[in-house]
Amino acid sequence: MGDSVFLAPDKRSGCVSLIPCESDHLISRDALRAEIDLYNRIQIPNSLSKFFPNRDIVFLGVGNSIEVWDREKWKDYKAKPSFRELLASKI
């Protein structure tokens, strides 16, 4: 078996995280293992395509993983106040 990553969907935020498979432990029960091909590509399974209805996506590097977002969902997520902003508004 070649290199692979876990594809971990986050139903709450609407993104899918690509996390390196450094062990055989699943990240979450919804995570899927995907192989990296000879051209360093990863095919996102059809079961996760509902996360990207417009096929217009954004890739974000977060720690040692990559998040894949539908562009509209990402814009909506960015528009929400952060925890820090919410906390500051209470002080």
C-alpha positions, 0 to 999 in steps of 0.5 A: 500500500502506498502513501495515504491520507484520512479524509475526515468530514466535519458535518458541523463546519461543512469542510473535509480535512485531509490528515496524513496517515501516520498510524492505522488509527482512524481520526473519527468514525466518519473518516475514510482512507484515500490513497495518494496516486503516483502524481500525488493526487487524492480522489475525493470519494463520491460519498463526500461530494455533498460537501462541495455542491458547486465544485468551487473549492478552497484549500487551507493548510491547518497544522499538519492537515489540509481543509477542503471547503466549498467556497460559499461555505468558507465565506459564510464561516469566515463571516461569523465572529470568532470566539475571541471576538465574541469574548471581547464583546462581552468584556 
